[in-house]
Structures are given as structure tokens and as C-alpha cells.
Amino acid sequence: MATLAACADFKTQKGTAPTPRAALESISHWGLSGKLGVRHEAEGFSATLEWQQNSDAYQIDLAGPFRAGGVKLRGDRSGVELATQTQTLFASNPVQLMQQELGWALPVDGAGYWVRGLARPGAPVSESERDATGMLTAMHQDGWHIEILGWVTHQGYELPSRLKFSNGETVVKLVVRQWRLL
């Protein structure tokens, strides 16, 4: 029963109190399912997204329409593996590997915090904005402008449901359909 509750869909709730930062930071084992839209220079695509995070280790699965053209990104502090249907590559830096092989890059290190409504620790933040309830709505970090466009309540936590990351060349839009706190 607890497993079913953890994967249950959730509804957006307005006017709820923000989850304290320390509570959000304590979530180290989580997963999300959603839709990802990427526009890089003159090209764009959309994909379904499955993201599992276990402390520093992550697995991000992207699949195109009808689950075609999948990409799996697995990594931790020691390196990253990018697997497509035809090849598997290894590198120390996920951004460089994605840029080299896909032509665009998701800022994995920062995005793992941003999707939880947090700034990446140890990196300066500028132009941080909050709404009337104290929920983070925008910030600049690591050369990216991060916008949190919607929040949901899941298992007592306020978590982002819609996000946009942009850096001048690339715009990434994420709609979280389901959160899993493990």
C-alpha cells in the first residue's frame, strides 16, 4: 500500500506553505516521470523522461515519441555513461558528453537540485525570486536561468511540477507528471 501511495498522482495545490529548505535537501533518494522539451539553437525535440536519483548516483532515461530513439544517462561522481541504441560511451563530465553526442546538454549536476526547488550547493545564485508564499520561482545559477512555474504537494513536500531552464543557446522545459520519494 505504501508503494502505491508513493507513486500516486497528485494535484496542484495553491496557497500551501513552502517546504523548508532543509526538508527538501534531505530528499536524496527520489524519482520523477515527466515530459521534456528541448530547443537548442534552431532545433527542438520532446521526450518522455524517467529520472532516478540515489544520493550522487543518477539514471536519466529519455525516449522520443512512441519510446523511439532512447538515450540512457547513468552517472555518479566518478563518471557518466551515455547509452543509445547503437553505442555506449563513458566520460567524466555529463555536460560535455551530452553536448558532444547529442548536440545539447542538460546541466545534470545543477538540475538534480533545481528539480527539487533548490540551488546547487557551493555555486553562487543571482537574481533569486520568490512568490508571496515564499516559494522559489526563479534564479540564475551556473550560467542558467531557472524558472519554477508550478508546484505540487507530494507526501507532505512542496515540489516543482513545471520548470524551465535556459542559458541563451538551450531552453529545457520539464513537466513533472509524477514524483516518487524513495
Contacts in CASP RR format, 6 or more apart in sequence:
PFRMAT RR
TARGET T0000
AUTHOR 0000-0000-0000
METHOD contacts of the structure
MODEL  1
MATLAACADFKTQKGTAPTPRAALESISHWGLSGKLGVRHEAEGFSATLE
WQQNSDAYQIDLAGPFRAGGVKLRGDRSGVELATQTQTLFASNPVQLMQQ
ELGWALPVDGAGYWVRGLARPGAPVSESERDATGMLTAMHQDGWHIEILG
WVTHQGYELPSRLKFSNGETVVKLVVRQWRLL
5 155 0 8 1.000
6 155 0 8 1.000
6 180 0 8 1.000
6 181 0 8 1.000
6 182 0 8 1.000
7 178 0 8 1.000
7 180 0 8 1.000
9 177 0 8 1.000
9 178 0 8 1.000
10 152 0 8 1.000
10 153 0 8 1.000
10 154 0 8 1.000
10 178 0 8 1.000
10 179 0 8 1.000
11 152 0 8 1.000
11 153 0 8 1.000
12 150 0 8 1.000
12 151 0 8 1.000
12 152 0 8 1.000
12 161 0 8 1.000
13 151 0 8 1.000
13 152 0 8 1.000
13 153 0 8 1.000
15 133 0 8 1.000
16 133 0 8 1.000
16 151 0 8 1.000
16 153 0 8 1.000
16 158 0 8 1.000
17 133 0 8 1.000
17 158 0 8 1.000
18 133 0 8 1.000
18 134 0 8 1.000
18 135 0 8 1.000
18 136 0 8 1.000
18 158 0 8 1.000
19 156 0 8 1.000
19 157 0 8 1.000
19 158 0 8 1.000
19 159 0 8 1.000
21 118 0 8 1.000
23 157 0 8 1.000
24 116 0 8 1.000
24 117 0 8 1.000
24 118 0 8 1.000
24 157 0 8 1.000
24 159 0 8 1.000
25 118 0 8 1.000
27 116 0 8 1.000
27 157 0 8 1.000
27 181 0 8 1.000
28 53 0 8 1.000
28 54 0 8 1.000
28 55 0 8 1.000
29 53 0 8 1.000
29 54 0 8 1.000
29 55 0 8 1.000
29 181 0 8 1.000
29 182 0 8 1.000
30 52 0 8 1.000
30 53 0 8 1.000
30 116 0 8 1.000
30 179 0 8 1.000
30 180 0 8 1.000
30 181 0 8 1.000
30 182 0 8 1.000
31 50 0 8 1.000
31 51 0 8 1.000
31 52 0 8 1.000
31 53 0 8 1.000
31 179 0 8 1.000
31 180 0 8 1.000
31 181 0 8 1.000
31 182 0 8 1.000
32 49 0 8 1.000
32 50 0 8 1.000
32 51 0 8 1.000
32 115 0 8 1.000
32 176 0 8 1.000
32 178 0 8 1.000
32 179 0 8 1.000
32 180 0 8 1.000
33 48 0 8 1.000
33 49 0 8 1.000
33 50 0 8 1.000
33 51 0 8 1.000
33 176 0 8 1.000
33 177 0 8 1.000
33 178 0 8 1.000
33 180 0 8 1.000
34 48 0 8 1.000
34 49 0 8 1.000
34 50 0 8 1.000
34 174 0 8 1.000
34 175 0 8 1.000
34 176 0 8 1.000
34 177 0 8 1.000
34 178 0 8 1.000
35 46 0 8 1.000
35 47 0 8 1.000
35 48 0 8 1.000
35 49 0 8 1.000
35 174 0 8 1.000
35 175 0 8 1.000
35 177 0 8 1.000
36 46 0 8 1.000
36 47 0 8 1.000
36 48 0 8 1.000
36 49 0 8 1.000
36 62 0 8 1.000
36 172 0 8 1.000
36 173 0 8 1.000
36 174 0 8 1.000
37 44 0 8 1.000
37 45 0 8 1.000
37 46 0 8 1.000
37 47 0 8 1.000
37 172 0 8 1.000
37 173 0 8 1.000
37 174 0 8 1.000
38 44 0 8 1.000
38 45 0 8 1.000
38 46 0 8 1.000
38 47 0 8 1.000
38 104 0 8 1.000
38 106 0 8 1.000
38 170 0 8 1.000
38 171 0 8 1.000
38 172 0 8 1.000
38 173 0 8 1.000
39 170 0 8 1.000
39 171 0 8 1.000
40 103 0 8 1.000
40 104 0 8 1.000
40 169 0 8 1.000
40 170 0 8 1.000
40 171 0 8 1.000
41 169 0 8 1.000
41 170 0 8 1.000
45 64 0 8 1.000
46 64 0 8 1.000
46 65 0 8 1.000
47 62 0 8 1.000
47 63 0 8 1.000
47 64 0 8 1.000
47 70 0 8 1.000
48 62 0 8 1.000
48 63 0 8 1.000
48 64 0 8 1.000
48 67 0 8 1.000
49 60 0 8 1.000
49 61 0 8 1.000
49 62 0 8 1.000
49 174 0 8 1.000
50 59 0 8 1.000
50 60 0 8 1.000
50 61 0 8 1.000
51 58 0 8 1.000
51 59 0 8 1.000
51 60 0 8 1.000
51 61 0 8 1.000
51 115 0 8 1.000
52 58 0 8 1.000
52 59 0 8 1.000
52 60 0 8 1.000
53 112 0 8 1.000
54 182 0 8 1.000
56 76 0 8 1.000
56 77 0 8 1.000
57 74 0 8 1.000
57 75 0 8 1.000
57 76 0 8 1.000
58 73 0 8 1.000
58 74 0 8 1.000
58 75 0 8 1.000
58 76 0 8 1.000
58 108 0 8 1.000
58 112 0 8 1.000
59 72 0 8 1.000
59 73 0 8 1.000
59 74 0 8 1.000
59 75 0 8 1.000
60 72 0 8 1.000
60 73 0 8 1.000
60 74 0 8 1.000
60 106 0 8 1.000
60 108 0 8 1.000
61 70 0 8 1.000
61 71 0 8 1.000
61 72 0 8 1.000
61 73 0 8 1.000
62 70 0 8 1.000
62 71 0 8 1.000
62 72 0 8 1.000
62 73 0 8 1.000
63 69 0 8 1.000
63 70 0 8 1.000
63 71 0 8 1.000
64 70 0 8 1.000
69 84 0 8 1.000
69 85 0 8 1.000
70 84 0 8 1.000
70 85 0 8 1.000
71 82 0 8 1.000
71 83 0 8 1.000
71 84 0 8 1.000
71 102 0 8 1.000
72 81 0 8 1.000
72 82 0 8 1.000
72 83 0 8 1.000
72 84 0 8 1.000
73 80 0 8 1.000
73 81 0 8 1.000
73 82 0 8 1.000
73 83 0 8 1.000
73 94 0 8 1.000
73 98 0 8 1.000
73 108 0 8 1.000
74 80 0 8 1.000
74 81 0 8 1.000
74 83 0 8 1.000
75 81 0 8 1.000
75 94 0 8 1.000
78 92 0 8 1.000
79 90 0 8 1.000
79 91 0 8 1.000
79 92 0 8 1.000
79 93 0 8 1.000
79 94 0 8 1.000
80 90 0 8 1.000
80 91 0 8 1.000
80 92 0 8 1.000
80 93 0 8 1.000
80 94 0 8 1.000
80 97 0 8 1.000
80 108 0 8 1.000
81 88 0 8 1.000
81 89 0 8 1.000
81 90 0 8 1.000
82 88 0 8 1.000
82 89 0 8 1.000
82 90 0 8 1.000
82 91 0 8 1.000
82 94 0 8 1.000
82 97 0 8 1.000
82 98 0 8 1.000
82 101 0 8 1.000
82 102 0 8 1.000
83 89 0 8 1.000
84 101 0 8 1.000
89 97 0 8 1.000
89 101 0 8 1.000
91 97 0 8 1.000
91 100 0 8 1.000
94 105 0 8 1.000
94 106 0 8 1.000
94 108 0 8 1.000
94 109 0 8 1.000
95 105 0 8 1.000
95 106 0 8 1.000
95 107 0 8 1.000
95 108 0 8 1.000
95 109 0 8 1.000
96 105 0 8 1.000
98 104 0 8 1.000
98 105 0 8 1.000
98 106 0 8 1.000
98 108 0 8 1.000
99 105 0 8 1.000
104 170 0 8 1.000
105 170 0 8 1.000
106 165 0 8 1.000
106 172 0 8 1.000
107 142 0 8 1.000
107 144 0 8 1.000
107 165 0 8 1.000
107 167 0 8 1.000
109 120 0 8 1.000
109 142 0 8 1.000
110 120 0 8 1.000
110 123 0 8 1.000
110 141 0 8 1.000
110 142 0 8 1.000
110 144 0 8 1.000
111 165 0 8 1.000
112 120 0 8 1.000
113 119 0 8 1.000
113 120 0 8 1.000
113 121 0 8 1.000
114 120 0 8 1.000
114 141 0 8 1.000
114 146 0 8 1.000
114 148 0 8 1.000
114 160 0 8 1.000
114 163 0 8 1.000
114 165 0 8 1.000
115 160 0 8 1.000
115 163 0 8 1.000
115 174 0 8 1.000
115 176 0 8 1.000
116 159 0 8 1.000
116 160 0 8 1.000
117 136 0 8 1.000
117 148 0 8 1.000
117 159 0 8 1.000
117 160 0 8 1.000
118 136 0 8 1.000
119 125 0 8 1.000
119 128 0 8 1.000
119 139 0 8 1.000
119 141 0 8 1.000
120 141 0 8 1.000
120 142 0 8 1.000
123 141 0 8 1.000
123 142 0 8 1.000
124 141 0 8 1.000
125 139 0 8 1.000
125 140 0 8 1.000
125 141 0 8 1.000
126 139 0 8 1.000
126 140 0 8 1.000
126 141 0 8 1.000
127 138 0 8 1.000
127 139 0 8 1.000
127 140 0 8 1.000
128 136 0 8 1.000
128 138 0 8 1.000
128 139 0 8 1.000
129 136 0 8 1.000
129 137 0 8 1.000
129 138 0 8 1.000
129 139 0 8 1.000
130 136 0 8 1.000
130 137 0 8 1.000
131 137 0 8 1.000
135 148 0 8 1.000
135 151 0 8 1.000
135 158 0 8 1.000
136 148 0 8 1.000
137 147 0 8 1.000
137 148 0 8 1.000
137 149 0 8 1.000
138 145 0 8 1.000
138 146 0 8 1.000
138 147 0 8 1.000
138 148 0 8 1.000
139 145 0 8 1.000
139 146 0 8 1.000
140 146 0 8 1.000
143 167 0 8 1.000
144 165 0 8 1.000
144 166 0 8 1.000
144 167 0 8 1.000
145 165 0 8 1.000
145 166 0 8 1.000
145 167 0 8 1.000
146 163 0 8 1.000
146 164 0 8 1.000
146 165 0 8 1.000
147 163 0 8 1.000
147 164 0 8 1.000
147 165 0 8 1.000
148 160 0 8 1.000
148 162 0 8 1.000
148 163 0 8 1.000
149 162 0 8 1.000
149 163 0 8 1.000
149 164 0 8 1.000
150 160 0 8 1.000
150 161 0 8 1.000
150 162 0 8 1.000
150 163 0 8 1.000
151 158 0 8 1.000
151 159 0 8 1.000
151 160 0 8 1.000
151 161 0 8 1.000
152 158 0 8 1.000
152 159 0 8 1.000
152 160 0 8 1.000
152 161 0 8 1.000
152 176 0 8 1.000
152 179 0 8 1.000
153 159 0 8 1.000
154 179 0 8 1.000
154 181 0 8 1.000
155 179 0 8 1.000
155 181 0 8 1.000
157 181 0 8 1.000
159 176 0 8 1.000
159 179 0 8 1.000
160 176 0 8 1.000
161 175 0 8 1.000
161 176 0 8 1.000
162 173 0 8 1.000
162 174 0 8 1.000
162 175 0 8 1.000
162 176 0 8 1.000
163 173 0 8 1.000
163 174 0 8 1.000
163 176 0 8 1.000
164 171 0 8 1.000
164 172 0 8 1.000
164 173 0 8 1.000
164 174 0 8 1.000
165 171 0 8 1.000
165 172 0 8 1.000
165 174 0 8 1.000
166 172 0 8 1.000
END
